[in-house]
Amino acid sequence: MTNKLPGGVPTAYQDTFASDNLPPPEALANIDFSGTPELAAYPDHMSVAAELLDKAIDQGFGDNPVLHLADTTWSYRELLDRANRIAEVLTEDCGLVTGNRVLLRAPNTPMLVAAWFGVLKAGGICVATMPLLRARELQYVIDKAEVSMALCDTELAEEMVGALELTDSIKHTLYFSKSGSGGEAATLETACENKSGSFETVNTAADDIALIGFTSGTTGQPKGAMHFHRDVMAAADTFGRYIGKLVPADIVTGTPPLAFTFGLGGILIFPMRFGASTRFLESPLPDQVLQTIQKYKITQIYTAPTAYRAMADMIDDYDISSLRQGVSAGETLPKATWEAFHKATGIRLIDGLGSTELFHIFVGATPEEMRAGFTGKAIPGYRARVVDDSGNEVPPGTPGQLAVQGPTGCKYLDDLDRQPNYVKNGWNYPGDIYEMDADGYFKYVARADDMIISSGYNISGPEVESVLLEHEAVAECAVIASPDPDRGNIVKAFIVLRDGFDGTDELVKTLQDYVKNEIAPYKYPRAITFIDDLPKTQTGKLQRYRLRDLENS
């Protein structure tokens, strides 16, 4: 029997776990491909690997540079060879069948990109993970997505090994070096040596799942957002084409990891769609970013507002005249930051609103159309509106929930509890409160949930709480966002101690280090206050809003 996708197109996948765990049709957002000519022309079958890599050779980009890291540069042809060899290893040595999930764990490197394309070329599903994740966090992702294979950077092996001890889902694990130079521990490169470098990309359906991007929700349990091959290409053919306006001569860089869809789109998918190249950063520190722009003549950068704030104060020491465009996302771009960067560089930053659930940015504007203090308008291919609690559109200048429709939509992996919170009556609700002016420009007001956005990272307060509660000193705790001039917000914990423990500076550091060792370090509470009691309702429910009000007063 032939398996069919929601649109009725036959799937190439033998392993149908991911498609079997899509939300039911009635829980999906309405999808519209009429917004641009490129979207309307999408075929029933499409592969991201074929569109971005195989076709690059046909378009004459084979000898053009595509990836740079330090002194290493790969051409499109070299990347294709590496990806083909990895696809051969996965299928011939590891027994990958189409639809299998493969965990990817590495910082932004050429070999991570080769592994990503190798999985897609073989018809697998990429599950990229943040480099900072700890073993217990990796275990959740592995078990939730029923991952059977893992490709990991040798320098991140420790937590990978720890995760393997916690789950029996992974059957094959291979390790690789940053630039593909090999080494004793680089078992993936060793396996690739005897492969041909020739591999026919699987002809996936446009609605076959290409990747699962995990993000954290306010409950603390990560959500797996599934994306079709067409979703990935739609991001390139909307924001990348009409807002980013990339050309082959562009050299792009950015700070977000490829495990973030912001990073995956901005510093890989978009450049490759238009024959451009990406330089991966050796350090995300603002001065190092500026040095990279100056030394390598970067033309476009993707990073968070905090980085732009820091760089604006350092610009005078660097020649960044090659930079024509900066894209900000991860948190709202403050008007003061936009104005400071514009004054220092003459560059009109693009403030983009996107989400892991919709893959990338859906509200933004070209530099010429940007207005300081506003996120922008619905980009070509999407439409957005501000609505009340009943879903009715509100008048201009009235705050309300942002609702979005377009060529992509939220598809949580096996999560019928939270899918209805994101998709309502065919519209996607990213969880942001916005207001729209008479010209269709959207202005950010606030987050509608308990997610803490700090320096572009989404951090679940309840997740941090659960870890703190595991420490012997903590009786109760509540974690909230505390306003911070440099990071937008920081994670702050209010803690009720157990008897026998004193709220000393030493204990603060002990608890901070404990969190860093248990989950990704960027999630740790940068501020801790010890209190006698937490505010609660009569039924015992924690009232975080009272703590937030206290912090914002």
C-alpha positions in Angstrom: 0.0 0.0 0.0 1.4 3.5 -0.9 1.5 5.9 2.0 -0.1 9.3 1.3 0.7 12.7 2.8 -2.1 15.1 3.8 -2.2 16.6 0.3 -2.6 13.2 -1.3 0.9 13.0 -2.8 2.7 9.7 -2.4 5.5 9.8 0.1 9.0 8.4 -0.6 9.4 7.5 3.1 9.6 3.9 4.2 9.7 4.9 7.9 6.5 6.9 8.4 6.9 7.7 12.1 7.1 11.4 11.5 4.2 11.7 9.1 2.2 9.4 11.3 2.7 11.8 14.2 1.6 15.0 12.3 -1.4 16.8 13.7 -4.7 15.8 12.1 -5.7 17.9 9.1 -8.3 19.9 11.1 -5.6 21.0 13.6 -3.3 22.4 10.9 -3.0 26.0 9.7 -4.4 27.0 6.4 -1.6 27.0 3.8 -1.4 29.5 0.9 1.0 29.4 -2.0 -0.5 32.2 -4.0 1.5 34.9 -2.4 4.5 34.9 -4.8 5.1 33.4 -8.2 7.9 31.2 -6.8 5.6 29.6 -4.3 2.8 29.0 -6.8 5.2 27.1 -9.0 6.3 24.5 -6.4 6.0 21.0 -7.7 4.5 18.0 -5.8 8.0 16.5 -5.4 10.9 18.6 -4.0 14.1 18.0 -2.1 16.0 20.7 -0.2 19.2 18.9 -1.1 18.4 18.9 -4.8 17.2 22.5 -4.8 20.2 24.0 -2.9 23.1 21.7 -3.7 22.5 19.5 -6.8 21.0 22.4 -8.8 23.8 24.7 -7.7 26.1 22.7 -10.0 23.6 22.9 -12.9 23.5 26.7 -12.4 27.2 27.0 -12.8 28.1 27.6 -9.1 30.1 24.4 -8.7 33.5 26.1 -8.3 32.1 29.0 -6.4 32.9 29.1 -2.6 30.0 28.1 -0.4 31.4 27.7 3.1 34.3 29.3 5.0 35.7 28.6 8.4 39.1 30.1 9.4 41.5 29.0 6.6 39.1 26.4 5.2 37.0 27.1 2.2 34.8 24.6 0.4 33.2 25.0 -3.1 29.7 23.9 -3.9 31.2 20.9 -5.7 33.3 20.0 -2.7 30.3 20.2 -0.4 28.3 18.0 -2.8 31.0 15.4 -2.8 31.1 15.3 1.1 27.3 15.2 1.3 27.1 12.3 -1.2 29.7 10.3 0.7 27.9 10.8 4.0 24.6 9.7 2.3 26.4 6.6 1.2 27.7 5.9 4.7 24.2 6.3 6.2 22.5 4.1 3.7 25.2 1.4 3.1 26.9 1.2 6.5 24.2 2.3 8.9 21.1 0.9 7.1 19.2 4.2 6.9 15.9 4.0 5.2 13.9 7.0 4.1 12.1 8.7 6.9 14.6 7.7 9.6 15.6 10.5 12.0 19.2 11.4 12.4 20.5 13.6 15.3 23.1 16.2 14.3 25.3 17.7 17.0 28.0 20.3 16.2 28.8 24.0 16.2 28.5 25.8 12.9 31.1 24.1 10.7 31.4 22.9 7.1 31.1 19.3 8.2 27.8 19.9 10.0 26.5 21.3 6.8 27.8 18.3 4.8 26.1 16.0 7.4 22.8 17.9 7.1 22.8 17.6 3.4 23.9 14.0 3.5 20.9 13.1 5.7 18.5 14.9 3.3 20.0 13.4 0.2 19.4 10.0 1.6 15.8 10.8 2.5 16.4 11.0 6.2 15.0 13.7 8.6 17.5 16.0 10.3 17.2 16.6 14.0 19.8 19.3 14.7 20.5 20.1 18.4 22.1 23.1 20.2 25.8 22.5 21.0 25.2 23.5 24.6 22.6 20.9 25.3 23.4 18.4 28.1 22.9 14.6 28.0 19.5 14.7 29.7 18.2 17.3 27.2 19.6 15.3 24.3 17.9 12.2 25.7 14.5 13.8 25.6 15.0 14.9 21.9 16.2 11.4 20.9 13.4 9.6 22.6 10.7 12.0 21.5 11.7 11.8 17.8 12.7 8.1 18.0 16.1 9.0 16.6 18.1 6.0 15.4 21.4 7.5 14.3 23.6 10.3 15.4 26.4 12.4 13.7 28.4 14.4 16.2 31.4 16.7 16.3 34.3 15.1 18.1 34.6 18.1 20.4 31.1 17.5 21.7 31.4 13.8 22.3 31.2 13.9 26.1 27.5 14.8 26.4 26.7 12.7 23.3 28.2 9.7 25.1 26.2 10.6 28.2 23.0 10.7 26.2 23.7 7.3 24.7 23.9 5.9 28.2 20.4 7.2 28.9 18.6 5.9 25.8 18.7 2.8 23.7 17.1 4.4 20.6 20.4 5.2 18.9 21.8 2.3 16.9 24.7 4.1 15.0 26.9 7.0 16.1 29.6 8.5 14.0 31.9 11.5 14.9 33.4 14.1 12.6 35.9 17.0 12.7 35.0 20.6 12.0 36.5 21.0 8.6 36.5 17.4 7.4 40.2 17.0 8.0 39.7 13.7 9.8 41.7 12.3 12.7 41.7 9.2 14.9 38.3 10.0 16.5 36.7 11.2 13.2 34.9 7.9 12.4 32.6 9.6 9.9 35.5 10.8 7.7 37.1 7.4 7.9 33.9 5.8 6.7 33.6 8.3 3.9 37.1 7.6 2.5 36.1 4.5 0.6 32.8 5.9 -0.8 32.4 7.0 -4.4 31.1 10.5 -3.9 28.2 9.7 -6.2 24.7 9.5 -4.8 21.3 10.1 -6.4 19.2 12.3 -4.2 16.0 10.7 -3.0 13.0 12.2 -4.8 11.1 13.3 -1.7 7.6 14.7 -1.9 7.4 18.4 -1.2 5.3 17.5 1.8 7.8 14.9 3.2 9.3 16.0 6.5 12.9 17.4 6.1 13.6 18.4 9.7 12.4 18.5 13.2 13.4 21.6 15.1 13.0 21.4 18.9 12.2 24.4 21.0 11.1 24.9 24.6 7.6 25.8 25.6 6.4 27.4 28.8 5.7 24.0 30.3 9.4 23.2 30.1 9.0 20.3 27.7 10.6 20.8 24.3 8.3 20.9 21.3 9.3 19.3 18.1 8.3 21.5 15.1 8.2 19.5 11.9 9.0 21.1 8.6 8.4 19.8 5.1 10.9 20.2 2.3 8.7 22.9 0.8 8.7 24.8 4.1 12.4 25.2 4.0 12.4 26.4 0.4 9.4 28.7 1.1 11.5 30.6 3.7 14.2 31.2 1.1 11.7 32.2 -1.6 10.0 34.7 0.7 12.3 36.4 3.2 15.5 35.4 1.5 14.4 36.6 -2.0 12.3 39.6 -1.2 13.8 41.0 2.0 17.3 39.7 2.1 17.7 40.1 -1.7 20.8 37.9 -1.8 23.1 37.6 -4.9 26.0 35.3 -5.6 28.6 37.9 -4.6 27.2 38.1 -1.0 29.2 36.7 1.9 27.0 36.1 4.9 27.8 35.5 8.6 25.9 35.3 11.8 25.9 34.2 15.4 22.9 31.8 15.7 23.6 28.1 15.6 22.3 26.1 12.6 20.1 24.2 15.2 18.1 27.4 15.4 15.9 27.9 12.4 16.9 31.6 12.4 20.5 30.5 11.9 19.7 27.7 9.5 17.7 30.0 7.2 19.8 33.1 7.5 23.3 31.7 7.3 22.8 28.6 5.2 19.5 28.2 3.3 19.2 31.8 2.0 22.8 32.2 0.8 22.8 28.8 -1.0 19.5 29.5 -2.7 21.2 32.4 -4.5 24.7 31.0 -5.0 26.3 33.1 -2.2 28.6 31.9 0.5 28.7 31.8 4.3 31.6 32.4 6.7 31.1 30.7 10.0 32.3 32.7 13.0 35.2 31.4 15.2 33.8 33.5 18.1 30.4 35.2 18.6 31.9 38.0 20.7 31.0 41.4 19.2 34.6 42.5 18.6 35.4 39.2 16.9 32.3 39.6 14.7 33.5 43.1 13.7 37.0 41.7 13.0 35.4 39.0 10.8 33.4 41.6 8.8 36.4 43.7 8.3 38.8 40.9 7.3 36.6 38.9 5.1 34.4 41.7 3.6 31.1 40.3 4.9 28.1 41.8 3.2 25.2 40.5 5.4 24.9 39.5 9.0 22.3 37.7 11.1 22.3 38.2 14.9 20.3 39.3 17.9 19.7 42.9 19.1 22.1 42.5 22.0 25.0 42.0 19.5 24.0 45.1 17.5 23.9 47.1 20.7 27.4 46.1 21.6 28.8 46.5 18.1 27.4 50.0 17.7 29.8 51.2 20.4 32.8 49.6 18.8 32.2 50.5 15.1 34.8 53.3 15.0 37.6 50.9 15.5 36.8 48.8 12.4 36.2 49.1 8.7 32.9 47.4 7.9 32.2 49.3 4.7 31.5 46.0 3.0 28.4 45.3 5.1 25.3 46.3 3.3 22.6 44.6 5.5 22.0 43.4 9.0 19.1 41.2 10.1 17.9 41.1 13.7 15.7 38.5 15.3 15.3 36.4 18.4 13.8 39.3 20.3 12.3 42.6 19.4 14.8 45.2 18.2 14.6 48.3 20.4 14.2 51.6 18.7 17.3 53.0 20.5 19.4 50.1 19.2 18.2 50.6 15.7 19.0 54.3 15.8 22.4 53.8 17.5 23.5 51.3 14.8 22.1 53.4 12.0 24.0 56.5 13.3 27.2 54.5 13.6 27.1 52.7 10.3 24.4 54.2 8.0 22.8 50.7 7.9 19.1 50.4 8.4 18.7 47.2 10.3 16.0 44.7 9.4 13.9 43.6 12.4 12.4 40.3 11.7 9.7 38.3 13.6 9.8 34.6 13.1 9.3 31.4 15.0 10.6 27.8 15.0 7.0 26.7 14.3 6.8 28.7 11.0 10.5 28.0 10.3 11.6 31.6 9.8 10.7 35.3 9.5 7.2 36.2 8.5 7.0 39.9 9.6 9.8 42.3 8.5 10.7 44.9 5.9 13.4 45.8 3.5 15.9 48.4 4.8 14.3 51.1 2.8 10.9 50.4 4.4 12.1 49.8 7.9 10.7 52.1 10.6 12.6 52.4 13.9 10.5 50.9 16.7 8.4 48.7 14.4 9.0 45.1 13.4 7.7 45.8 9.8 4.9 44.4 7.7 3.8 40.9 6.7 6.5 39.8 4.2 5.6 38.7 0.6 3.9 35.3 0.8 2.4 35.9 4.3 -0.4 37.8 5.8 -0.8 38.9 9.4 -3.3 40.6 11.6 -4.0 41.6 15.2 -7.0 40.0 16.8 -8.8 39.8 20.1 -9.4 36.7 22.2 -12.3 35.7 19.9 -10.2 35.9 16.8 -11.8 39.1 15.6 -9.5 41.7 14.0 -9.0 44.8 16.1 -8.7 48.4 14.9 -5.3 50.0 14.2 -3.4 51.0 17.4 -5.2 48.4 19.5 -3.0 45.7 21.1 -4.0 42.1 20.5 -2.7 38.6 19.6 -0.7 38.4 16.3 -2.2 35.8 13.9 -0.3 34.7 10.7 -1.0 32.7 7.6 1.2 31.8 4.6 3.1 29.0 3.0 4.3 27.5 6.3 2.4 26.5 9.5 2.9 24.9 12.9 3.1 21.1 12.9 4.1 19.8 16.3 5.4 16.3 16.6 2.9 14.2 18.5 1.6 17.1 20.6 -2.2 17.4 20.4 -2.2 19.3 23.7 -0.2 22.3 22.5 -1.0 22.2 18.7 -4.5 23.9 19.4 -2.8 26.6 21.3 -0.7 27.6 18.3 -3.2 27.0 15.5 -6.7 28.3 15.9 -9.3 28.4 13.1 -6.5 28.0 10.5 -4.3 30.8 11.8 -0.9 30.5 13.5 -0.6 32.3 16.8 3.1 32.8 17.7 2.2 34.0 21.2 3.1 37.7 20.7 1.1 40.8 21.6 1.3 43.4 18.8 -0.5 46.4 17.5 -0.7 47.5 13.9 -0.9 51.0 12.6 -2.9 52.3 9.6 -0.1 51.5 7.2 0.1 47.8 8.1 3.3 48.2 10.2 3.4 46.0 13.3 4.7 47.2 16.7 5.7 44.7 19.4 4.0 45.0 22.8 4.9 41.8 24.8 5.1 38.1 24.9 1.8 36.4 25.7 3.3 33.5 27.7 6.0 32.7 30.3 8.8 32.3 27.8 11.9 34.3 28.7 13.7 35.8 25.7 17.3 36.7 26.7 19.9 37.7 24.2 17.9 36.0 21.5 17.6 32.7 23.3 14.2 31.3 24.2 14.3 30.0 27.8 11.6 28.2 29.6 11.2 29.4 33.1 9.5 26.2 34.3 12.4 24.1 32.9 14.9 26.1 35.0 12.6 25.7 38.0 12.5 22.0 37.7 16.3 21.8 37.7 16.6 24.1 40.7 14.1 22.0 42.6 16.4 19.0 42.3 19.0 20.7 44.5 18.9 19.8 48.2 18.8 23.5 49.3 15.7 24.5 47.3 12.2 24.0 48.8 10.3 26.1 46.3 11.2 28.4 43.4 9.8 30.6 40.6 11.7 31.8 37.6 10.7 34.8 35.6 12.2 37.3 33.1 13.8 40.3 34.7 14.4 43.4 32.5 18.0 44.0 31.6 19.5 46.8 29.5 22.0 44.6 27.7 20.2 41.3 27.2 16.6 42.5 27.0 15.8 40.2 29.9 17.7 37.9 32.2 16.6 34.7 34.0 15.8 35.5 37.6 15.0 32.9 40.2 13.0 33.5 43.5 13.9 30.7 45.9 12.5 29.5 49.2 15.3 27.6 51.0 15.0 24.4 53.0 15.7 24.5 56.7 19.4 24.5 57.5 20.5 26.5 54.4 21.4 30.2 54.4 21.0 32.5 51.4 24.6 33.5 51.0 26.5 34.7 47.9 28.3 31.3 48.0 25.0 29.5 47.7 23.9 31.7 44.8 27.0 30.6 42.9 26.5 27.0 43.8 23.0 27.0 42.5 24.0 28.8 39.3 26.7 26.3 38.6 24.3 23.4 39.4 22.0 24.6 36.7 24.8 25.1 34.2 25.9 21.5 34.7 22.4 20.1 34.3 21.1 22.0 31.3 22.4 24.3 28.6 24.5 27.0 30.4 22.7 29.9 28.8 19.6 29.0 30.8 21.1 29.5 34.2 19.6 32.2 36.5 21.8 35.3 36.4 20.0 36.7 39.4 18.7 34.9 42.5 16.7 36.3 45.3 15.9 34.3 48.4 12.5 34.9 49.8 10.3 33.4 52.6 7.2 32.6 50.6 6.1 32.6 46.9 2.9 34.3 45.9 0.2 31.8 45.3 -3.6 31.6 44.7 -5.8 30.1 47.4 -5.6 26.8 45.6 -1.8 26.8 45.7 -1.1 27.9 42.1 2.0 30.0 41.7 1.4 33.6 40.7 4.4 34.4 38.5 2.7 37.6 37.3 3.0 39.1 40.7 6.8 38.6 40.6 6.9 40.0 37.1 5.0 43.1 38.2 7.5 43.5 41.1 10.4 43.3 38.6 8.8 45.8 36.2 7.7 48.3 38.8 
